[in-house]
Amino acid sequence: HLTSWHKPLFYKHVESFLSKGRDYEYVPLQDYLLRHNRGIFWVLETMIPFCNNALFRLFFGMLLPPKIAFLKFTTTPGVRAMTFTKQVFQDIVLPMNQLEEQINKSEELFDLYPLLVYPCRIYDHGQHKGQLRPPRKDQLVPGANYGMFNDLGVYGVPRAVLEKKPFDAVAKMRAMEAFTRENGGYAFLYADTFMNRQEFEEMFDLTGYEYARNKYHAVDAFPHLFDKTKPEIDVVEVGKQY
């Protein structure tokens, strides 16, 4: 039962397998689905450095995780700026046949670990297209209509920030977004994005989306997807200040 309040956080539990020489274990479904909740993946350690201490878990573990909505509600403009100038919270979908290049690029730009790598499929639906473009030919699984991709989760404080060295968050993230576009990948839009409108439309296929907006007269009624998902602050300008 991974999610009991007194148990080690999931990523620490997984890390222990390296020394124990174990390959697998059976986990109840509910615990599996909620395995990352208590530790907010591994970001909680940057908020509460002693969160993995056994005594802390025993006496205060039932209070975890902090409610994300509350944390956002109490965020000041200064703290909001720090969420992308001093930390990284990104999920990026990239082709799995370039996994080594992904990790090398992440290390080059952010140099933080652990990383999350979860597999997923992207299908070629023929004429029925969504906002994700069909996989490129070299990304398709032989004999199938899908390509194997993965979510690369990069969460935490870059090494340069920990070592109190200069860290240009905007330049680093724009470089990661450019790498993602070049390799037919996608950014998760819950996170801060640093693309302009042209780059956004290069990453996502908005053909069907624009058709529907025009067909149902939504152009003047609802904001565009780009406007709905771009950060509420000018990340480029804030990045220059920091």
N, C-alpha and C positions, 0 to 999 in steps of 0.2 A: 504494500500500500504506500505508494510514493508520496501521496499528498497529506499524510498525517502531519499535524502541526509541528511535531518534535523531530521529524525526519530531516536529514540533510537535503538541501535544495537539489533539484534534479540534475543540474549540470555537474555538481560536485559528486553526486551518486554515480553518474556516468564516468566521470574522471577516475573514480576509485577502481573501475574495471581494469584500467591500465596496469595497476599494481597487483590486483587480485588474479589476473589471468582469466577472468570470466568472459564469456562470449554473449550470453543472453540470459534473460529471466522472464518469467511470466508475470504480467501486471494486469490487475483488474481494469476493465475498459474505462471506467470513469476516472480512475487515477491516471491512466495513460492520456486521456483527452485533456486533463487539467494539469499535466506534468510541469508546464512552464509557468503556471499562474503565480505561485507563491513567490518565486524569485524574479518575476517579470523577466523571464529568460535568465540573464545573469546581471541585469542592470541594477537590481536592488543593492548589490554589493557596493556600487558607487554612491548610493544614497545612505546606506547603513553598512559601513565597512565590517562590522562585527556580526552581520546577520547570519553567518554560518557557524557562529560559536554555539556549542551544544547548550550552554546555560541560557543564552538568549533565546534559542529555539524552544527550550523547555518552558520558559516562563512567559515569553512574548510571541512565540510562533503563531499562536491562534489569531494574532492581530494582522498577520500577513495575508495578502499583499496590501500595501496602501492603495486606497481607491484612486484610480487614475483620473476620474472625472473631478475629484476633489483637488488633486494635485494641480490639474490644469486650471481649475477655478481660482486657486490661490496664487497662480503664477504672476509675478510682476513683470513689467517690460524688460527689466534687466535680466531676470531669470530666463524669460522667453528667448532673449538673444543668446544666452549661454547654451540653450538646448541644441543649437546647431553650430555655434562658433567654438565650443569647447567639448562637444560630445557628438557622437554619430548614432543616429537611429534610422537605419535604412534596410529595406527588404528589396532585393533586386532579382528579377527572373532572367536567367541566362542559360544558354544551351549547355547541357551536361558534358558534351564532348570537348568543352573548353574549360573544364573545371580547374585544371592546373593554372591556366592563364588568369582565371577569375581570382583565385587565391593569391597569385603573385601580384596582381593589380591592387587587390585590397591591402596587401602588406606594403606595397610601394606607397600607397596613398595614406593609409590609416595606421597600419602596423598595430592592430589590436586583436586579441584573442580572448576567448574562443570565438569561432565563427559557427553559424548555423547553416547547414546544407541539407535541404529537404527536396526530394525528387518530385517532379510533377510532369504532366503531359500537356502539350499544346497540339491541338488537332488541326488538320487541313479539312475544313468543312465544304470545300468547293465553292460554289456560288453563294452559299449562306455564310457570310463573313460577319465577324464581330469586330471589336476594337483591337484584338490581338491579330496580327498578321499571320498567315499560314507559315509554318516552319520552312526555312530554305531547304533546297534539295539535299544539301550535305548534312542537314540536321534531322532529316527524316529517318526513322527506324526502317531498315530494309523490309519491304513487303507490307508496311503499315502506313496508315494515313495520319500518323502523329510523330512528333519528335519528343525526345526526352530532354526536359529542362530541369532546372533546380532553382529553388529559392535560396539565394545567398543572403543570410541575415547578418548584418554588421551593426552591433550595438555596443556602445561603451565609450570610453575616453581614449583617444588616440595617444600613442606613445609620446609624440612630440609635446602634447599638452601636459602629460604626466611629468615629463622632464623639463617643463617650463621653457620650451623652445618655441619659436614662431610657428604658427599653424594657420594657414590660409584656408579656412573651411570652404569658402565659396569656390576657390580654384580647384580644391581637391574633389569636391562633389561634382563640379561641372566636368572634370576629367573623368570621373566614374560614369556620369551620364553619357558622355561621348563614347566611352568604351562600350556601354550597354547598347547604344543605338547602332554602333558599328557592327556589333555581333548579333543583332536581331533580338535583343532582349527588351525588358520592360521594367520600369520603376513602379513600385507600389505607391499608389496615390494618397495613402493615409499620411505618408511621411512628407517632410519638406522637399519640394522640388526646386531646381535652380535653372530650369529650361525656359527659353523664351517660347512664344507661340509657334514659331516655325519649327523649332526643335521638337516641341511637344507633338506636332502633327507628323513629324518624321518618324517618331517612335511609335505612335498609335495610328491605327487605320480608322479614321473618322468618317469614311465615306457613308456608311449606313447611318451613323449618328447624325450627320449633317442633313441627309435625305429626310430622316424622320423629323428633325427640327423644322425643316421647311414645310414638309407635308402637313404637319399639325400646327403650323403658325406659332411655333414656340420660340422663334428667334428673338422677338422683342418681349416675350413673356418670362423667360427663364434664362439665367446666366449660362454661359457656355461652360463645358466641362473643364476647359483650361482655367477659366476664372474661378470656378467652384473649388478647384483643387490646389491652386497656387497659394503659397503662404500668405497669411493676413498682414505680414510685415514685409518691407522691402529687404529681402535677405541679402541682396548684393550690396546695398548701401550700409546695412548694419554690419555686414562682414568687413567692409572697408574700415568702419569705425573701430572694430575690434582687432 
